[in-house]
Amino acid sequence: MEMKHLAYFVLFFVLISPGSVTADTIIVDDKTGNNYTSIKKAVNDANSGDNIVVYPGKYVENIVIDKEVSIESKSKNPENTVIQSKTPEKNVIQVNSNKVNISGFKIMGAKNTNQSGVYLDRVEKCNISNSIFSKNFNGVSFIKSEWNTLVNNTVKSNKNHGIYLKKSKNNRVINNIVGSNSRYGIFLQRSINNNIITNHIQNHSNNGILVDHSNNNFLGDNKFFGNEYGIYIHSSQSNKLKVNNISNNKIGIQGGLSNKNELINNSILKNKVGIFLYKCNGNDIIANIINENIHKGILLQYSVDNKISNNTLNSNGLGIIMEDFSNNNTVHYNSLSKNRDNIRANYSINQIKNNYMNNNSSQNLNSDSHEIPFINSTFLLILIGTAFVFSKNKRGNKRK
């Protein structure tokens, strides 16, 4: 008898144990009464691990997700499965739980300041994919969140930033189209160790991407087109910018007060200025193709101890310019041709040697030069003018 009771107890324990619970699939369809008609209601009634499948339609609501669920559109076409904010001063979807998946929606209408299409708040291991974020204040926000993935989305025409990471780390932003957001395409603020890879970032009147007080991030194989600044790095260090295509921006890469970053193997073409570093020290600019930039290929101001090597600079207004006490930079093994001036060092002393320079430009520094400053034309004219006046006065004194 005791063995029989023990068997019932074991069976009961197995049935109620968490490992034995299987995930349910919950259907949401705004056109039928047999299923849920509200995503919010389906989320509230779901258990952790459940899958919520949403049929095409327009769902006007604000959703808070506080459990591990997957929400995806049945059609996998975000254009016909729309979630619009019912209350513009709230996020359309706020994620407060780890391991949430969201895929296949057009998410819009969180218009008030600091609201987002999807807002991840102190969460990890969430995945957001194949969705459109439009007409929000921010498209997608990561706040103190880590190990999340944002992949294959379109983030466009949002009032502030397209994608915003604040105090977040180890996230991946991959293969998104980020365009025509009113302020920044992507904004990293005090965020570390994030990977920003294979995104198309275009047509921003401010920064394509701003990296601000953020370290050790990787920006690779992205395309930046038609932005005020393609990439702006401010007060940040040890970031890696590799194999990006940066074209037709006002400034391709702008650095301010940023040290020990790596700019390697990028194509920087047809901007007004290719690379501009202001008060930036110890950065590596290596093996980039910097061609057809209207004003300058590389410009350094008040910047020291940078390494500029193995770059190709062709057909820029000016090639490499170091000015305003930009000292102790090394400029080695670069190939420069068809620039109006290949290398200038205005009021700056640097290591310049072993560069190949085509003689078609109006000003070349000798490729074997060592610490050669270039005296700019204004200062040269002052010297010539002073010499002329001195000579004239001397001749006049002799006549007397």
C-alpha positions in Angstrom: 0.0 0.0 0.0 2.8 2.3 0.9 4.5 1.6 -2.5 1.2 2.5 -4.3 1.1 5.9 -2.5 4.7 6.5 -3.3 4.0 5.8 -7.0 1.2 8.3 -7.0 3.4 10.9 -5.3 6.2 10.5 -7.9 3.6 10.7 -10.8 2.2 13.9 -9.3 5.7 15.4 -8.8 6.5 14.7 -12.5 3.3 16.3 -13.7 3.8 19.5 -11.8 7.5 19.9 -12.3 8.6 22.9 -14.5 10.5 20.6 -16.9 7.4 18.8 -17.8 5.5 21.9 -18.9 5.4 22.2 -22.7 5.2 25.6 -24.5 1.8 26.6 -25.9 1.1 28.4 -29.1 -1.3 31.3 -28.7 -3.1 32.7 -31.7 -3.9 36.5 -32.0 -6.2 37.5 -34.8 -8.1 40.8 -34.9 -10.6 39.5 -37.4 -12.0 36.4 -35.6 -13.6 35.9 -32.2 -12.2 32.4 -31.7 -8.8 33.5 -30.7 -7.3 36.5 -28.8 -7.8 39.8 -30.6 -5.3 41.7 -28.5 -1.5 41.0 -28.3 -1.4 42.6 -24.9 -4.1 40.2 -23.5 -2.3 37.2 -25.1 1.0 38.2 -23.4 -0.7 38.7 -20.1 -2.3 35.2 -20.2 0.8 33.5 -21.6 3.3 31.4 -19.6 7.0 31.7 -19.9 8.2 29.8 -23.0 4.9 30.3 -24.9 4.8 31.3 -28.6 2.4 34.0 -29.6 1.6 34.0 -33.4 -0.1 37.2 -34.6 -2.2 37.2 -37.8 -2.2 40.2 -40.2 -4.0 43.3 -38.9 -3.6 46.6 -37.1 -3.3 46.3 -33.3 -3.6 49.6 -31.5 -2.1 49.0 -28.0 0.8 49.3 -25.7 2.4 46.1 -24.5 4.6 45.3 -21.5 6.4 42.0 -21.7 7.5 40.6 -18.3 8.0 36.9 -19.1 10.1 34.9 -21.6 7.8 34.7 -24.7 8.2 34.7 -28.4 5.9 37.0 -30.4 6.0 36.8 -34.2 3.8 37.6 -37.1 2.1 34.8 -39.0 2.8 36.4 -42.4 6.4 37.4 -41.5 5.6 40.5 -43.5 5.9 43.6 -41.2 3.9 45.8 -43.6 0.6 43.9 -43.0 1.0 43.3 -39.2 1.1 46.6 -37.5 1.4 47.5 -33.8 0.6 51.1 -33.2 0.9 52.9 -29.9 -2.5 53.5 -28.3 -0.9 56.0 -25.9 1.9 58.1 -27.6 3.5 58.9 -24.2 4.2 55.2 -23.7 6.6 52.8 -25.5 4.8 50.6 -28.0 6.5 47.5 -26.6 8.4 47.6 -23.3 10.5 44.5 -22.6 11.2 43.8 -18.9 12.1 40.1 -19.2 15.1 38.2 -20.6 14.9 35.9 -23.6 12.1 37.7 -25.4 11.8 37.3 -29.2 9.9 39.8 -31.4 9.8 39.3 -35.1 7.8 40.5 -38.2 6.0 43.7 -37.2 5.7 47.3 -38.1 6.0 49.2 -34.8 5.1 52.8 -34.7 3.5 55.8 -32.9 5.5 56.2 -29.6 5.9 59.9 -30.4 6.5 61.5 -27.1 9.9 62.4 -25.8 12.1 59.4 -24.8 9.5 56.8 -25.9 10.5 54.0 -28.3 9.0 51.4 -30.6 10.7 48.7 -28.5 12.3 49.6 -25.2 14.6 47.0 -23.6 15.0 47.8 -19.9 17.8 46.0 -18.1 17.3 42.7 -20.0 19.5 40.2 -21.8 19.4 37.6 -24.5 16.5 39.1 -26.4 16.2 39.0 -30.1 14.4 41.6 -32.3 14.3 40.8 -36.0 12.6 41.4 -39.4 10.6 44.4 -38.2 10.0 48.1 -39.2 10.3 50.9 -36.7 8.9 54.2 -37.9 7.4 57.4 -36.6 8.5 56.9 -33.0 10.7 59.2 -30.9 13.4 56.5 -30.8 13.1 53.4 -33.0 14.7 50.9 -30.6 16.3 51.6 -27.2 18.6 49.4 -25.2 18.9 50.7 -21.6 21.4 48.9 -19.3 20.9 45.8 -21.4 23.3 43.2 -22.6 23.7 40.2 -24.9 20.8 41.2 -27.1 20.5 41.0 -30.9 18.9 43.5 -33.3 19.0 42.0 -36.8 17.4 42.5 -40.2 15.2 45.4 -39.3 14.4 48.7 -41.0 14.6 51.7 -38.7 13.6 54.9 -40.4 11.9 58.3 -40.0 11.9 58.3 -36.2 11.8 61.7 -34.5 15.1 61.4 -32.6 17.4 58.4 -32.9 17.0 55.2 -34.9 18.8 52.9 -32.5 19.8 54.0 -29.0 22.1 52.1 -26.6 22.7 53.6 -23.2 24.9 52.0 -20.6 24.6 48.7 -22.5 27.2 46.1 -23.4 27.8 43.1 -25.5 24.9 43.7 -27.8 24.8 42.9 -31.6 23.3 45.3 -34.1 23.5 43.4 -37.4 22.3 44.0 -41.0 19.7 46.7 -40.3 18.7 49.5 -42.7 18.9 52.8 -40.6 17.8 55.9 -42.5 16.4 59.4 -42.3 16.0 59.6 -38.6 15.9 63.2 -37.4 18.9 63.1 -35.2 21.3 60.1 -35.1 21.0 56.8 -36.9 22.7 54.9 -34.1 23.7 56.4 -30.8 26.1 54.6 -28.4 26.2 56.4 -25.1 28.4 55.1 -22.3 28.2 51.6 -23.9 30.9 49.0 -24.3 31.8 45.9 -26.2 29.0 46.2 -28.7 29.2 44.9 -32.3 27.7 47.1 -35.0 28.0 45.1 -38.2 26.8 45.1 -41.9 24.3 47.9 -41.4 23.3 50.5 -44.0 23.2 53.9 -42.3 22.1 56.7 -44.5 20.6 60.2 -45.0 20.9 61.7 -41.5 21.2 65.4 -41.1 23.4 64.8 -38.1 25.5 61.7 -37.3 25.1 58.3 -39.0 26.5 56.9 -35.8 27.7 58.7 -32.7 30.0 56.8 -30.3 30.0 58.9 -27.1 32.0 58.0 -23.9 31.9 54.5 -25.2 34.8 52.1 -25.4 35.8 48.8 -27.0 33.1 48.7 -29.6 33.5 47.2 -33.0 32.1 48.9 -36.1 32.6 46.6 -39.1 31.5 46.3 -42.7 28.8 49.0 -42.4 27.8 51.4 -45.2 27.5 55.1 -44.4 26.0 57.4 -47.1 24.6 60.9 -47.2 25.0 61.8 -43.5 26.4 65.0 -42.0 29.0 62.8 -40.2 29.3 59.2 -41.2 30.9 58.1 -37.9 31.5 60.5 -35.0 33.7 59.3 -32.1 33.6 61.6 -29.1 35.5 61.1 -25.8 35.8 57.4 -26.5 38.7 55.0 -26.8 39.8 51.6 -28.0 37.1 51.3 -30.6 37.7 49.4 -33.8 36.4 50.7 -37.2 37.2 48.2 -39.9 36.1 47.5 -43.5 33.4 50.2 -43.5 32.3 52.0 -46.7 31.9 55.7 -46.0 30.9 57.8 -48.9 29.1 61.1 -49.8 28.9 62.4 -46.2 30.1 65.8 -45.2 32.8 64.3 -43.0 33.5 60.5 -43.3 35.0 59.9 -39.8 35.2 62.6 -37.1 37.1 62.1 -33.9 37.0 64.5 -31.0 38.9 64.0 -27.7 39.2 60.3 -28.5 42.3 58.1 -28.1 43.7 54.7 -29.1 41.1 53.9 -31.7 41.8 51.8 -34.8 40.7 52.9 -38.2 41.7 50.1 -40.5 40.8 49.0 -44.1 38.0 51.4 -44.5 36.9 52.9 -47.9 36.4 56.6 -47.4 35.3 58.1 -50.7 33.7 61.3 -52.0 33.1 63.1 -48.7 34.0 66.7 -48.2 36.6 65.6 -45.6 37.6 61.9 -45.3 39.0 61.7 -41.7 39.2 64.6 -39.2 40.8 64.1 -35.8 40.6 67.0 -33.3 42.5 66.6 -30.0 42.9 62.9 -30.6 46.0 61.0 -29.5 47.5 57.6 -30.1 45.1 56.5 -32.9 46.0 54.1 -35.7 44.9 55.1 -39.3 46.1 52.1 -41.3 45.5 50.7 -44.8 42.5 52.8 -45.7 41.5 53.9 -49.2 40.8 57.6 -49.0 39.9 58.9 -52.4 38.1 61.8 -54.1 37.3 63.7 -50.9 36.6 67.3 -51.9 38.6 69.3 -49.3 40.9 66.9 -47.4 41.7 63.3 -47.2 43.1 63.3 -43.6 43.1 66.3 -41.3 44.7 66.4 -37.8 44.3 69.4 -35.5 45.9 69.5 -32.0 46.4 65.7 -32.3 49.6 63.9 -31.3 51.2 60.4 -31.4 48.9 59.1 -34.1 50.1 56.5 -36.7 49.2 57.1 -40.3 50.5 54.3 -42.5 49.9 52.2 -45.6 46.9 54.3 -46.7 46.1 55.2 -50.3 45.1 58.8 -50.9 44.2 59.8 -54.5 42.5 62.8 -56.0 41.6 64.6 -52.8 41.7 68.3 -52.4 44.6 68.0 -50.0 46.1 64.6 -48.9 47.3 64.6 -45.3 47.2 67.8 -43.3 48.7 68.1 -39.8 48.3 71.5 -38.2 47.9 73.5 -34.9 50.6 71.7 -33.1 49.8 68.2 -34.2 53.2 66.8 -33.2 55.0 63.5 -33.1 52.6 61.7 -35.6 54.2 59.1 -37.8 53.4 59.2 -41.5 55.0 56.2 -43.2 54.5 54.0 -46.2 51.4 55.9 -47.6 50.7 56.2 -51.3 49.6 59.7 -52.4 48.8 60.9 -55.9 46.8 63.6 -57.7 46.1 65.5 -54.5 46.6 69.3 -54.7 49.0 69.0 -51.8 50.1 65.6 -50.8 51.4 66.2 -47.2 51.4 69.4 -45.2 52.6 69.9 -41.6 51.6 73.4 -40.5 53.2 74.5 -37.2 53.7 70.8 -36.5 56.7 68.5 -36.2 56.2 64.9 -37.2 57.9 61.8 -38.5 57.3 61.8 -42.3 59.2 59.2 -44.3 59.0 56.4 -46.8 55.8 57.6 -48.5 55.3 57.3 -52.2 54.1 60.6 -53.7 53.2 61.3 -57.3 54.9 64.5 -58.5 51.7 65.8 -60.2 50.7 67.7 -57.1 51.8 71.2 -56.4 53.4 70.4 -53.1 55.2 67.2 -52.0 57.2 66.6 -49.0 60.3 64.5 -49.7 59.4 60.9 -49.0 62.6 60.4 -47.0 62.0 63.5 -44.8 62.4 63.3 -41.1 60.5 65.8 -38.9 59.9 68.3 -41.7 57.5 71.2 -40.9 55.8 72.8 -43.8 55.6 76.6 -43.6 52.2 77.7 -44.7 51.7 80.2 -47.5 50.4 83.0 -45.2 53.5 82.9 -43.1 55.7 82.7 -46.2 54.0 85.8 -47.6 54.6 87.7 -44.3 58.3 86.8 -44.5 58.6 87.9 -48.2 56.7 91.1 -47.4 59.0 91.9 -44.4 62.1 91.3 -46.5 60.8 93.6 -49.3 60.1 96.4 -46.9 63.5 96.0 -45.2 65.3 96.0 -48.6 63.4 99.1 -49.8 64.2 101.1 -46.6 67.8 100.1 -46.8 68.1 101.4 -50.4 66.4 104.7 -49.3 68.8 105.2 -46.5 71.8 104.8 -48.9 70.4 107.6 -51.1 70.4 110.0 -48.2 
